Amino acid sequence: MKKRQLIFTMTLGVSFLISGCGNKSEDEHKNHQEQSSAKQEASHEGHENHLPNGDIQELTASMDVLPGFLEKQPDEIAAIYAEVPKYKELLESMPCFCGCGESAGHKDNYDCFVSENKEDGKIVWDDHGTKCGTCLEIAAISMSASADGKTPVEIRNMIDEKYKEGYAEPTPTPMPAS
């Protein structure tokens, strides 16, 4: 029950912190890309990768080591990121409705937070979720419902219903097996 309350609290906190992705003006988006390019050129460590859409990817040793880009984020966002790898299978069966399927090539909600799980346990994190209330909310709702005993199919139906109007096209995520 405590885990469900924690995730529910994260959901509420996030909804007040972030309003969504894809709402930047063209000038803001261009400025962000220029800043990302400058940061990439300044980074000689090679642990961060800046994608064309402005997202940052960072490799860490394991799911227990959160990426550096979370250091300046609110605790609620870092808490969601910390839980996401534990719900990998579930979040890979949940679509995202923020438009990241087209803008970032994401296939599911898990991709908004983690780009890759390496065989040796390392994780390539994606900062897309730090900038998108829709991504954060879908993850938090899904994890909370799972902790509350809902099946992946029930959660998927709930997510599809909640985001069917007024949001971008969903990522091409197959329905979970029953």
N, C-alpha and C positions, 0 to 999 in steps of 0.2 A: 504494500500500500504506500509506503514511503517513496518508492521509486516512481509510482504513478503520480503522486503529489508533486514530486520534484519536476517531472516532465511537464505536468500541467502548469506549474508556476513558471517554467521556462517559456511555455507557449504564451502565457499572458504577458510576460515581460517583453518577449520578442515582438508581439503585436503592437506594443507601444513604441518600441525602438526603431522599427524599420517598416517602411510602407510598401516596399516592393521593388522589383528590379525592372529594368527597361524603361524607367521614367526619366532618364537623363535626357537633357536637350542634346542636339547634335554637337554644339560647342563644348558642353561638359564632357561628352563621350570622347571627343577628339582630344581635349585637354588631358583626360584621364589616360588615354592611350599614349600621349606624348610623355606624361610623367612615368608611366609604366616602362616605356622604352628607355628613358633616362635612368631609371632604377636598374633595369636589366644590364645596361652598359656599365653602371657603377658596381654591380655585384660581380665579384671575381670568384666567389665561393662555389657557384654553380648549383647551389641547393634550391634556388628559386627559378621558376620558369614562368615568364610572362607570355600569356597567349594573345593572339590577335584581338580577341574581344575584351582584353584588359584583365582577365582573371589571372590570378597567381596560383601556381602549383608549387608545393614544397614537399620534399622527401624527408621523412623522419624514420627513426630506427624501428618503431613499432606503433601499435595503436595506443599505447600508453604514453607516448611522447607527442604532445600536441604541437602543431606548427607555430612558428614564430609570428605569423600574421595575426594570430589570435590575441597576442599580448595587448594590443590597443583596443580590443573589442570588449563589449560588456560581458559580464560573467555569464549571463543567460545564454549568449551565443556560444561561448566556450563550452558551457555545460552540454549544449546540444551536440556540438562537435565531438565531445568526449564519449557520448552515448552512441553516436551513429555507427561506428564499426561493430558494435555489439548487435545491431539490428540490420546488418548487411543484407541478408536474404530477404527480409521483409521490405526494406526500402528499395531493393532492386525490383520489387513487384509493385511499387507505387509510382505512378506517373508524376511529373512536375508540370504545373500549369502556368509557369512564368514566361515561357517563350524560349527557354534555354535549349530545347530540342533543336530549334533552328539557329539560335545565336551562338551556342557553344557545342552543339552536337551531342548533348546529353541524351541518354536512353531511358533514364529513370531518376527518381529523387536521390538515390545514393550518389549518383554522379555529381550532384551539386556540392558535395562535401568531400568525396574521395574519388580521385581519378583512377587510382590503381592500387591493388593489393599485391605486393610482390611475394613470390614464393618463399623468400627468406624472412617474411614477417614485416618487412618495411612497408610503409604506406606513403603514397603520393597523395597529399591533401590538395583540395581545390578551394580557393577562397570565395567562390561564387556564392555560396550560402551566406556568407557574412554580409552580403550586399542585398539580399533578397528576402523580404518578409514572407513571400509565398513559399519559397523553398523551406525556410525555417519552420513555418507553421505546418506544412505537410509532414515534415519529419517529426516534429513534436507531437502532433495529433496521432500519427501512425504509431510511434513508439509508446505513447500513453495508452492508446487503445489496446495494443498488444500486451502491455503490462497489466491491463485490466481484464485480459482473457479473451479478447476478440480474435477471431481467425483472420488470416491474411485476406481471404475473400470478403469477409464482412468489412474489414478496414478499407479495402480497395473500393467496394461499393459506396462506402461512406465518403471517401475522398472524391470519387468520380461525381457523386451527387453534389457535394459541397462546392466544387469548382467548375461545374458544367457551364455556367453562364458568367460572363464578365471577365473571363481570364483568357490567356493565350491558348493556342492549341496545345494539348498535352504531348508529352514525350511519347515515343512509340513503345510503350511498355506493355508486354504481354500480361494477361490476367494471370494471377497466381493459381497454381494447381489446388484443387479442393482437397 
